């Protein structure tokens, strides 16, 4: 499983690199200026169109503008607004919100452009069931415009070469030459030659090839962000609050989604037209309730968002690391804000145009302007409300929920002995680097889990294998007198009977190492691992029990929840601080004789070259708190590790206990279902594009198989959230068990779609902007005057305007 995660993370580093973000921001700014700040048109003319003032039952299409917007919003206004924003604030800090606003504004121009393009090139062979999206844009557009063939081929060849270069250099810069390093160059070369070769043959062939690539990225995103992210969060929050096993959540979700998507776009539009307005109003009212109760905190929170989101040279400053928040650099906040805003609003992904292409209209730009409302509603309004709930309630930098009052737990070495060297090695200094000579490998000492598996006959040999990682501790003297003696680790690997050690730089950040004395004990792993030596949990604080509505006499813990303690260890480059988390899983045990319930924690190991220790507590002014004996007071608190939607629910509960449990649980289910049904339709249109040559009957059969697989994946994701994989230490863990692992998969889907769609937007940008200017010139001179707005109930239900 770790190997798969490494591959996915490597792909994400290529597909969602800084260059991808820069390109998207530049394209959004380009279309903002090119359209004359078309965001204004979306907020004015777009509202009139959605209200039904331009609806005409004679126009081609399956659903009206309101339903098309609702179907698209059902995919965007969802758990990305509840869970994604929480993830961005929890990890990136308040500054992430500023970058979400920026992406929301630029996203309005992106949405308007990509939807206009899709409306220009949509397939209306069946006026009641139109098909559209970037795959149709690039196929039909290149077939009709011979002068765009070579620019398209060259642009996509350059993009492929750029991705290959990023993939190669990112691994080589890290000092690791892997199969993926060279494979990225080969794959990039093959695709570049394919684009140029097809460009030389015909525009239709090139367009079909690029359209097929986009469909593959579309299906990946439908499976990850449109399916897995939603199902995982619903299963997580339902288990957290109601202890319902994830598999049961998966069964219910898959059945509900299946009943809707089998009916096609008209049923999806009808359901979305009812669910989206209801869930948005419900969620907005609940968020406003929390914000009003904390209205005094809002101005300060808005100021914190701006300060934290700006770089130092513009007056920005990183927020303080207090409570559960470990801090974040400007770059880290910006990255999380951009990533979660893109995931939430889907701006530039090319997904929303698929839903909007089903709208009844003969004016492509009209639906494009409607689409511009999506990022405003999704990111500027709903995401901001969620962020203010989390910030104003104090959930993001929350206080400890339990404290080891009378004892300071020890932090002990968790790494196991791998062998004892016959004689200690001697360190040598070469320039700025300390090195250890290679040594003969000692007798192998298997880890505890290896011994258990070997004894159980599981085929574990428990002996040295090439590539096994080890490390040895060394006592080092630092040139800084105040530092004194350090204990550092030299990593090494087993190779053909020897242990080969890596060099260590002589600088420590405080001074220079002037002497190094290695030990003789080898330990398993590349870095030292540490655990907290305390398993019995203390009673939760009174406030924590109030928030959780814990019955009198109970400790307040929940079976299976994740908690963490904050320690000072190795520097985290993302936060710019040496604060790290040691996480653990809460376990409930019951004594056999008297039935007494005991709550314990099973700690996970934290890898750190530096021995971790509990951080000193600081007061509001940032000064270390001193006890009566003049010693620093340590933070021995335990914090709830709330991930995604659970953090938003916790924020509501801090204000009104029970509100988050009820409201966010309901919202999570509604948001997830609405998002999954829309993304299922997006993937369905991709399947139609790929297999439409099979004829009506054949295409319908393939689409049905796709829908069944999509529903099965809902269930599978919920199963993957359960502890089913046996770990090296004998415990079990889920395949997707943390917000970081979940983000890994959703980033993959987001990255592949952006890389495929942004070049298409650029190539056909002039077509969209030409249509945009022509449409508003005609509107300016009295073309197509609006009629009276029909009753909103009729608009929402999709009733045709006569």
MARDREN-382230 format. One record per residue (C-alpha): z, x, y; residue in three letters. Coordinates in steps of 0.2 Angstrom, whole numbers, padded with zeros to 4 digits, always signed. Layout:
REM MARDREN-382230
ZXYALA/...
REM end
This chain:
REM MARDREN-382230
+0000+0000+0000UNK/+0004+0014+0012UNK/-0014+0022+0009UNK/-0022+0005+0014UNK/-0011+0004+0029UNK/-0016+0021+0034UNK/-0035+0017+0032UNK/-0033+0001+0042UNK/-0023+0010+0056UNK/-0037+0023+0057UNK/-0050+0010+0058UNK/-0040+0001+0072UNK/-0039+0018+0081UNK/-0058+0019+0082UNK/-0062+0001+0085UNK/-0049-0003+0097UNK/-0048+0014+0106UNK/-0045+0016+0125UNK/-0064+0016+0127UNK/-0066-0001+0120UNK/-0053-0007+0132UNK/-0061+0002+0147UNK/-0078-0005+0142UNK/-0071-0023+0141UNK/-0062-0021+0158UNK/-0078-0014+0166UNK/-0089-0028+0159UNK/-0077-0042+0165UNK/-0077-0034+0182UNK/-0096-0033+0182UNK/-0098-0051+0178UNK/-0084-0056+0191UNK/-0094-0047+0205UNK/-0111-0052+0198UNK/-0106-0071+0198UNK/-0099-0070+0215UNK/-0081-0072+0208UNK/-0086-0087+0197UNK/-0068-0090+0193UNK/-0068-0101+0208UNK/-0082-0112+0200UNK/-0072-0114+0184UNK/-0056-0120+0193UNK/-0066-0132+0204UNK/-0083-0138+0196UNK/-0076-0134+0179UNK/-0062-0147+0181UNK/-0074-0160+0186UNK/-0085-0157+0171UNK/-0071-0158+0159UNK/-0065-0174+0167UNK/-0081-0182+0161UNK/-0090-0184+0178UNK/-0106-0176+0171UNK/-0106-0183+0153UNK/-0122-0191+0147UNK/-0123-0198+0129UNK/-0142-0194+0129UNK/-0138-0175+0130UNK/-0140-0165+0113UNK/-0123-0160+0105UNK/-0109-0167+0094UNK/-0094-0167+0106UNK/-0091-0170+0124UNK/-0085-0156+0136UNK/-0067-0161+0135UNK/-0067-0160+0116UNK/-0077-0144+0116UNK/-0064-0136+0128UNK/-0050-0143+0117UNK/-0058-0136+0101UNK/-0059-0119+0109UNK/-0042-0120+0117UNK/-0035-0125+0100UNK/-0040-0108+0094UNK/-0034-0098+0109UNK/-0018-0108+0114UNK/-0008-0105+0099UNK/+0004-0093+0091UNK/-0004-0079+0102UNK/+0005-0088+0116UNK/+0022-0089+0107UNK/+0022-0074+0096UNK/+0009-0063+0104UNK/+0017-0063+0121UNK/+0034-0060+0113UNK/+0027-0045+0103UNK/+0020-0038+0119UNK/+0036-0040+0130UNK/+0048-0034+0115UNK/+0038-0018+0113UNK/+0028-0015+0129UNK/+0041-0022+0141UNK/+0039-0033+0156UNK/+0025-0023+0163UNK/+0014-0029+0148UNK/+0013-0046+0157UNK/+0005-0039+0173UNK/-0009-0033+0162UNK/-0010-0050+0153UNK/-0013-0058+0170UNK/-0027-0045+0174UNK/-0036-0048+0157UNK/-0034-0067+0160UNK/-0043-0066+0177UNK/-0057-0055+0171UNK/-0058-0065+0155UNK/-0063-0081+0165UNK/-0079-0071+0170UNK/-0081-0065+0152UNK/-0079-0082+0144UNK/-0091-0090+0157UNK/-0105-0077+0154UNK/-0104-0077+0135UNK/-0103-0096+0133UNK/-0118-0098+0145UNK/-0128-0086+0134UNK/-0124-0095+0119UNK/-0129-0112+0127UNK/-0146-0104+0132UNK/-0150-0099+0114UNK/-0141-0112+0103UNK/-0150-0120+0089UNK/-0152-0139+0092UNK/-0164-0142+0078UNK/-0151-0156+0073UNK/-0146-0162+0090UNK/-0130-0170+0082UNK/-0125-0154+0074UNK/-0130-0139+0085UNK/-0126-0121+0081UNK/-0123-0107+0092UNK/-0114-0090+0096UNK/-0118-0072+0099UNK/-0127-0071+0082UNK/-0140-0084+0088UNK/-0141-0076+0105UNK/-0146-0059+0099UNK/-0158-0066+0086UNK/-0167-0078+0096UNK/-0166-0068+0112UNK/-0174-0053+0105UNK/-0187-0063+0096UNK/-0192-0071+0113UNK/-0190-0055+0124UNK/-0200-0040+0118UNK/-0194-0030+0133UNK/-0176-0031+0127UNK/-0180-0024+0110UNK/-0179-0005+0114UNK/-0164-0006+0126UNK/-0155-0016+0113UNK/-0159-0003+0099UNK/-0154+0012+0110UNK/-0138+0004+0116UNK/-0132-0001+0099UNK/-0137+0016+0092UNK/-0126+0024+0106UNK/-0111+0013+0102UNK/-0112+0018+0084UNK/-0113+0036+0088UNK/-0099+0034+0100UNK/-0088+0026+0087UNK/-0092+0039+0074UNK/-0087+0053+0087UNK/-0071+0044+0091UNK/-0067+0042+0072UNK/-0071+0061+0069UNK/-0062+0068+0084UNK/-0046+0057+0082UNK/-0042+0064+0065UNK/-0048+0082+0069UNK/-0037+0082+0085UNK/-0022+0077+0074UNK/-0026+0093+0063UNK/-0031+0082+0048UNK/-0048+0083+0041UNK/-0050+0068+0029UNK/-0064+0059+0020UNK/-0063+0046+0033UNK/-0067+0060+0046UNK/-0083+0064+0038UNK/-0087+0046+0033UNK/-0086+0040+0051UNK/-0100+0053+0056UNK/-0111+0048+0041UNK/-0109+0029+0043UNK/-0112+0031+0062UNK/-0128+0041+0059UNK/-0134+0028+0046UNK/-0131+0013+0058UNK/-0139+0022+0073UNK/-0155+0026+0063UNK/-0155+0008+0057UNK/-0155+0001+0074UNK/-0168+0013+0081UNK/-0179+0010+0065UNK/-0178-0009+0066UNK/-0181-0008+0085UNK/-0197+0000+0081UNK/-0202-0014+0069UNK/-0198-0030+0078UNK/-0186-0038+0089UNK/-0183-0052+0077UNK/-0178-0040+0063UNK/-0167-0031+0075UNK/-0159-0047+0081UNK/-0156-0053+0063UNK/-0148-0037+0058UNK/-0136-0036+0074UNK/-0132-0055+0071UNK/-0127-0051+0053UNK/-0116-0038+0059UNK/-0108-0049+0071UNK/-0105-0063+0058UNK/-0096-0050+0047UNK/-0085-0046+0061UNK/-0082-0064+0065UNK/-0077-0068+0047UNK/-0065-0053+0047UNK/-0057-0060+0063UNK/-0056-0077+0056UNK/-0047-0071+0041UNK/-0035-0060+0051UNK/-0031-0067+0068UNK/-0037-0085+0065UNK/-0029-0086+0048UNK/-0016-0073+0043UNK/-0008-0071+0060UNK/-0005-0090+0061UNK/+0001-0092+0043UNK/+0013-0077+0043UNK/+0022-0083+0059UNK/+0024-0101+0053UNK/+0031-0095+0036UNK/+0042-0082+0045UNK/+0050-0094+0058UNK/+0051-0108+0045UNK/+0060-0096+0033UNK/+0071-0089+0047UNK/+0077-0106+0053UNK/+0076-0117+0037UNK/+0076-0105+0023UNK/+0061-0113+0016UNK/+0052-0100+0004UNK/+0036-0094+0012UNK/+0026-0100-0003UNK/+0030-0119+0001UNK/+0025-0116+0019UNK/+0008-0109+0013UNK/+0005-0124+0001UNK/+0008-0137+0015UNK/-0002-0127+0028UNK/-0017-0125+0016UNK/-0018-0143+0012UNK/-0017-0149+0030UNK/-0030-0137+0036UNK/-0041-0142+0021UNK/-0040-0160+0025UNK/-0046-0157+0043UNK/-0060-0144+0041UNK/-0069-0153+0027UNK/-0074-0166+0040UNK/-0084-0153+0050UNK/-0084-0151+0069UNK/-0083-0169+0074UNK/-0066-0171+0065UNK/-0060-0154+0071UNK/-0065-0159+0089UNK/-0056-0176+0087UNK/-0040-0168+0080UNK/-0040-0154+0093UNK/-0043-0167+0107UNK/-0027-0175+0102UNK/-0016-0161+0097UNK/-0020-0148+0111UNK/-0015-0159+0125UNK/+0001-0165+0117UNK/+0006-0148+0111UNK/+0002-0140+0128UNK/+0012-0153+0138UNK/+0027-0152+0126UNK/+0028-0133+0126UNK/+0025-0132+0145UNK/+0039-0144+0148UNK/+0051-0135+0137UNK/+0047-0119+0145UNK/+0049-0126+0163UNK/+0066-0133+0158UNK/+0072-0115+0153UNK/+0065-0107+0168UNK/+0072-0120+0180UNK/+0089-0117+0172UNK/+0087-0098+0176UNK/+0077-0100+0192UNK/+0088-0088+0201UNK/+0082-0074+0189UNK/+0063-0078+0191UNK/+0060-0068+0207UNK/+0068-0053+0200UNK/+0058-0055+0184UNK/+0042-0056+0193UNK/+0046-0040+0203UNK/+0051-0032+0187UNK/+0034-0037+0179UNK/+0024-0029+0194UNK/+0035-0013+0195UNK/+0034-0010+0176UNK/+0016-0013+0175UNK/+0010-0001+0188UNK/+0008+0018+0186UNK/+0020+0030+0195UNK/+0007+0034+0209UNK/+0006+0016+0214UNK/+0025+0014+0215UNK/+0028+0008+0197UNK/+0043+0013+0186UNK/+0048+0011+0168UNK/+0061-0002+0165UNK/+0078+0003+0159UNK/+0081+0004+0141UNK/+0096-0008+0138UNK/+0102-0018+0124UNK/+0088-0022+0111UNK/+0074-0015+0122UNK/+0071+0003+0119UNK/+0060+0006+0134UNK/+0041+0008+0137UNK/+0029+0019+0146UNK/+0016+0012+0159UNK/+0002+0016+0146UNK/+0012+0008+0132UNK/+0015-0008+0142UNK/-0003-0009+0148UNK/-0009-0007+0130UNK/+0001-0021+0123UNK/-0003-0032+0138UNK/-0021-0030+0136UNK/-0021-0031+0117UNK/-0011-0047+0116UNK/-0020-0055+0131UNK/-0037-0051+0122UNK/-0030-0058+0106UNK/-0023-0074+0114UNK/-0038-0078+0126UNK/-0052-0071+0114UNK/-0061-0066+0130UNK/-0076-0055+0125UNK/-0074-0059+0107UNK/-0088-0071+0105UNK/-0078-0084+0096UNK/-0076-0098+0109UNK/-0095-0099+0112UNK/-0097-0106+0094UNK/-0086-0121+0098UNK/-0093-0124+0115UNK/-0111-0123+0108UNK/-0107-0140+0100UNK/-0105-0148+0117UNK/-0116-0163+0123UNK/-0126-0156+0138UNK/-0143-0150+0143UNK/-0136-0138+0156UNK/-0130-0122+0148UNK/-0121-0116+0164UNK/-0111-0132+0165UNK/-0102-0128+0148UNK/-0100-0110+0153UNK/-0091-0115+0168UNK/-0080-0126+0158UNK/-0076-0111+0146UNK/-0070-0101+0161UNK/-0055-0113+0161UNK/-0049-0106+0145UNK/-0041-0089+0150UNK/-0033-0097+0165UNK/-0024-0111+0154UNK/-0021-0099+0140UNK/-0016-0083+0148UNK/-0012-0086+0167UNK/-0002-0102+0163UNK/+0005-0103+0145UNK/+0007-0085+0142UNK/+0016-0083+0159UNK/+0028-0097+0155UNK/+0032-0089+0138UNK/+0035-0072+0146UNK/+0047-0079+0159UNK/+0057-0088+0146UNK/+0059-0072+0137UNK/+0063-0062+0152UNK/+0074-0074+0162UNK/+0084-0078+0147UNK/+0088-0060+0143UNK/+0081-0061+0126UNK/+0070-0045+0127UNK/+0085-0034+0132UNK/+0098-0044+0123UNK/+0116-0038+0119UNK/+0122-0034+0102UNK/+0126-0049+0091UNK/+0139-0040+0081UNK/+0149-0023+0084UNK/+0158-0011+0072UNK/+0174-0012+0082UNK/+0187-0002+0073UNK/+0176+0011+0064UNK/+0161+0022+0069UNK/+0149+0022+0054UNK/+0142+0039+0048UNK/+0124+0042+0049UNK/+0120+0052+0033UNK/+0105+0061+0025UNK/+0096+0049+0014UNK/+0083+0062+0008UNK/+0085+0067-0010UNK/+0085+0084-0017UNK/+0068+0090-0024UNK/+0073+0107-0030UNK/+0083+0123-0027UNK/+0074+0139-0022UNK/+0079+0154-0032UNK/+0081+0165-0017UNK/+0082+0159+0002UNK/+0066+0163+0012UNK/+0066+0173+0028UNK/+0058+0166+0044UNK/+0047+0176+0055UNK/+0041+0174+0073UNK/+0022+0175+0077UNK/+0019+0173+0095UNK/+0026+0155+0099UNK/+0027+0150+0081UNK/+0041+0152+0068UNK/+0034+0152+0050UNK/+0041+0153+0032UNK/+0031+0162+0018UNK/+0025+0152+0003UNK/+0036+0152-0012UNK/+0035+0148-0030UNK/+0040+0130-0033UNK/+0057+0128-0041UNK/+0061+0116-0056UNK/+0057+0099-0050UNK/+0071+0087-0047UNK/+0064+0069-0047UNK/+0070+0056-0035UNK/+0082+0042-0041UNK/+0068+0029-0041UNK/+0057+0041-0051UNK/+0071+0044-0064UNK/+0073+0025-0066UNK/+0055+0022-0069UNK/+0054+0036-0081UNK/+0068+0030-0091UNK/+0061+0013-0091UNK/+0044+0020-0098UNK/+0034+0015-0083UNK/+0023+0031-0085UNK/+0031+0041-0071UNK/+0030+0060-0076UNK/+0043+0066-0063UNK/+0035+0083-0060UNK/+0026+0092-0046UNK/+0009+0086-0041UNK/-0002+0093-0029UNK/+0001+0086-0011UNK/+0019+0082-0014UNK/+0028+0083+0002UNK/+0045+0092+0004UNK/+0055+0100+0018UNK/+0069+0113+0020UNK/+0082+0113+0033UNK/+0085+0129+0044UNK/+0099+0133+0056UNK/+0092+0139+0072UNK/+0099+0147+0088UNK/+0092+0141+0105UNK/+0091+0151+0120UNK/+0100+0138+0130UNK/+0118+0142+0129UNK/+0123+0124+0130UNK/+0112+0119+0115UNK/+0120+0130+0103UNK/+0115+0130+0085UNK/+0102+0117+0080UNK/+0097+0111+0063UNK/+0078+0109+0061UNK/+0066+0105+0047UNK/+0051+0115+0041UNK/+0039+0103+0031UNK/+0030+0109+0016UNK/+0018+0104+0002UNK/+0016+0108-0016UNK/+0000+0116-0020UNK/-0004+0125-0037UNK/+0013+0130-0041UNK/+0018+0135-0024UNK/+0027+0127-0009UNK/+0017+0130+0007UNK/+0027+0128+0023UNK/+0020+0122+0040UNK/+0024+0133+0055UNK/+0036+0127+0069UNK/+0034+0130+0088UNK/+0047+0141+0095UNK/+0050+0129+0110UNK/+0062+0115+0108UNK/+0061+0106+0125UNK/+0077+0114+0130UNK/+0075+0132+0127UNK/+0066+0143+0114UNK/+0072+0147+0096UNK/+0078+0165+0096UNK/+0083+0165+0077UNK/+0080+0154+0062UNK/+0089+0155+0045UNK/+0082+0143+0032UNK/+0092+0136+0018UNK/+0087+0136-0001UNK/+0087+0117-0004UNK/+0071+0107-0004UNK/+0071+0089+0000UNK/+0058+0075-0004UNK/+0048+0069+0010UNK/+0039+0077+0025UNK/+0054+0074+0037UNK/+0072+0071+0035UNK/+0077+0053+0032UNK/+0094+0046+0038UNK/+0104+0030+0034UNK/+0119+0022+0041UNK/+0134+0023+0029UNK/+0141+0006+0032UNK/+0136-0009+0021UNK/+0149-0023+0025UNK/+0144-0033+0040UNK/+0157-0037+0054UNK/+0159-0055+0061UNK/+0146-0059+0074UNK/+0151-0061+0092UNK/+0156-0078+0099UNK/+0141-0079+0110UNK/+0129-0075+0095UNK/+0138-0088+0084UNK/+0136-0101+0099UNK/+0117-0097+0100UNK/+0115-0099+0081UNK/+0127-0114+0081UNK/+0137-0107+0067UNK/+0151-0117+0060UNK/+0169-0112+0063UNK/+0175-0099+0051UNK/+0158-0092+0046UNK/+0152-0075+0051UNK/+0135-0081+0057UNK/+0123-0071+0047UNK/+0107-0077+0038UNK/+0101-0071+0021UNK/+0086-0060+0022UNK/+0086-0057+0041UNK/+0082-0040+0048UNK/+0094-0032+0060UNK/+0094-0015+0068UNK/+0106-0002+0076UNK/+0100+0009+0091UNK/+0102+0028+0089UNK/+0096+0043+0098UNK/+0084+0054+0087UNK/+0067+0061+0089UNK/+0057+0057+0105UNK/+0046+0041+0104UNK/+0030+0045+0114UNK/+0027+0026+0116UNK/+0043+0023+0125UNK/+0046+0041+0133UNK/+0064+0041+0126UNK/+0073+0047+0111UNK/+0080+0030+0106UNK/+0075+0024+0089UNK/+0080+0009+0078UNK/+0088+0010+0060UNK/+0084-0007+0052UNK/+0092-0016+0038UNK/+0091-0032+0028UNK/+0106-0044+0027UNK/+0111-0048+0010UNK/+0123-0062+0004UNK/+0134-0060-0011UNK/+0147-0071-0019UNK/+0162-0065-0028UNK/+0162-0071-0046UNK/+0180-0077-0047UNK/+0185-0084-0030UNK/+0168-0089-0023UNK/+0171-0079-0007UNK/+0155-0075+0002UNK/+0152-0057+0008UNK/+0139-0051+0020UNK/+0132-0034+0018UNK/+0117-0024+0024UNK/+0104-0014+0015UNK/+0099+0000+0027UNK/+0082+0007+0028UNK/+0079+0025+0031UNK/+0074+0032+0048UNK/+0063+0048+0048UNK/+0069+0060+0061UNK/+0069+0079+0063UNK/+0084+0077+0074UNK/+0100+0070+0066UNK/+0102+0053+0074UNK/+0118+0048+0082UNK/+0124+0032+0091UNK/+0119+0031+0109UNK/+0132+0031+0123UNK/+0134+0014+0132UNK/+0129+0013+0150UNK/+0135+0002+0164UNK/+0124-0008+0176UNK/+0121+0007+0187UNK/+0116+0018+0172UNK/+0132+0028+0171UNK/+0139+0032+0154UNK/+0155+0022+0150UNK/+0170+0032+0146UNK/+0185+0027+0136UNK/+0204+0030+0140UNK/+0203+0047+0132UNK/+0188+0053+0142UNK/+0176+0051+0128UNK/+0159+0041+0129UNK/+0160+0024+0122UNK/+0146+0023+0109UNK/+0134+0008+0106UNK/+0139+0003+0088UNK/+0131-0014+0090UNK/+0120-0023+0078UNK/+0105-0032+0085UNK/+0094-0046+0077UNK/+0076-0040+0074UNK/+0067-0055+0080UNK/+0048-0053+0078UNK/+0035-0064+0086UNK/+0038-0082+0087UNK/+0056-0079+0081UNK/+0060-0070+0098UNK/+0053-0084+0108UNK/+0063-0097+0098UNK/+0079-0086+0101UNK/+0075-0085+0120UNK/+0076-0105+0120UNK/+0091-0105+0109UNK/+0100-0093+0122UNK/+0099-0107+0135UNK/+0101-0122+0124UNK/+0107-0118+0106UNK/+0095-0127+0094UNK/+0081-0130+0106UNK/+0071-0115+0100UNK/+0074-0120+0082UNK/+0067-0137+0084UNK/+0054-0135+0098UNK/+0047-0118+0093UNK/+0046-0123+0075UNK/+0036-0139+0079UNK/+0025-0130+0092UNK/+0022-0115+0079UNK/+0016-0128+0066UNK/+0005-0137+0078UNK/-0002-0122+0086UNK/-0005-0113+0070UNK/-0014-0128+0062UNK/-0025-0131+0078UNK/-0030-0112+0078UNK/-0034-0111+0060UNK/-0045-0126+0060UNK/-0055-0120+0075UNK/-0057-0102+0067UNK/-0062-0110+0051UNK/-0076-0118+0060UNK/-0081-0101+0068UNK/-0082-0093+0051UNK/-0092-0108+0045UNK/-0105-0106+0058UNK/-0106-0087+0053UNK/-0109-0093+0035UNK/-0122-0105+0041UNK/-0131-0091+0050UNK/-0131-0080+0035UNK/-0136-0093+0022UNK/-0146-0106+0031UNK/-0162-0100+0023UNK/-0155-0107+0006UNK/-0159-0125+0013UNK/-0148-0139+0017UNK/-0140-0141+0000UNK/-0138-0123-0004UNK/-0130-0120+0013UNK/-0118-0134+0011UNK/-0113-0127-0005UNK/-0109-0110+0002UNK/-0100-0117+0017UNK/-0089-0127+0005UNK/-0085-0112-0005UNK/-0080-0103+0011UNK/-0069-0117+0016UNK/-0060-0117+0000UNK/-0057-0098+0001UNK/-0051-0100+0019UNK/-0038-0112+0013UNK/-0033-0101-0001UNK/-0030-0087+0010UNK/-0018-0097+0020UNK/-0007-0098+0005UNK/-0010-0080+0000UNK/-0004-0074+0017UNK/+0012-0083+0015UNK/+0015-0076-0002UNK/+0012-0059+0005UNK/+0026-0062+0017UNK/+0038-0063+0002UNK/+0047-0048-0005UNK/+0036-0045-0020UNK/+0032-0027-0020UNK/+0044-0014-0028UNK/+0048+0000-0017UNK/+0052+0018-0022UNK/+0070+0015-0020UNK/+0070+0000-0033UNK/+0070-0013-0019UNK/+0057-0026-0016UNK/+0048-0029+0000UNK/+0034-0040+0007UNK/+0016-0033+0009UNK/+0016-0040+0027UNK/+0034-0039+0032UNK/+0035-0033+0050UNK/+0027-0037+0067UNK/+0019-0020+0067UNK/+0011-0023+0050UNK/+0005-0040+0056UNK/-0002-0032+0072UNK/-0011-0020+0061UNK/-0022-0033+0053UNK/-0025-0044+0069UNK/-0030-0028+0079UNK/-0043-0025+0065UNK/-0051-0042+0068UNK/-0050-0041+0087UNK/-0058-0023+0087UNK/-0073-0027+0076UNK/-0078-0042+0086UNK/-0076-0034+0103UNK/-0087-0019+0098UNK/-0100-0031+0091UNK/-0100-0043+0105UNK/-0098-0033+0121UNK/-0115-0025+0120UNK/-0124-0042+0117UNK/-0115-0048+0133UNK/-0122-0034+0143UNK/-0140-0035+0136UNK/-0142-0054+0140UNK/-0131-0053+0155UNK/-0146-0055+0167UNK/-0152-0070+0158UNK/-0134-0079+0160UNK/-0133-0074+0178UNK/-0150-0080+0182UNK/-0146-0097+0174UNK/-0130-0097+0184UNK/-0137-0095+0201UNK/-0151-0107+0197UNK/-0139-0120+0192UNK/-0128-0119+0207UNK/-0143-0118+0219UNK/-0149-0135+0211UNK/-0131-0142+0213UNK/-0131-0136+0231UNK/-0146-0146+0235UNK/-0140-0162+0227UNK/-0146-0160+0209UNK/-0138-0170+0195UNK/-0125-0179+0206UNK/-0109-0184+0196UNK/-0104-0201+0191UNK/-0087-0209+0191UNK/-0074-0201+0179UNK/-0072-0212+0164UNK/-0054-0216+0158UNK/-0046-0201+0152UNK/-0042-0209+0135UNK/-0060-0212+0132UNK/-0064-0194+0137UNK/-0051-0187+0125UNK/-0057-0199+0111UNK/-0075-0193+0113UNK/-0082-0210+0117UNK/-0099-0209+0124UNK/-0102-0212+0143UNK/-0116-0225+0145UNK/
REM end
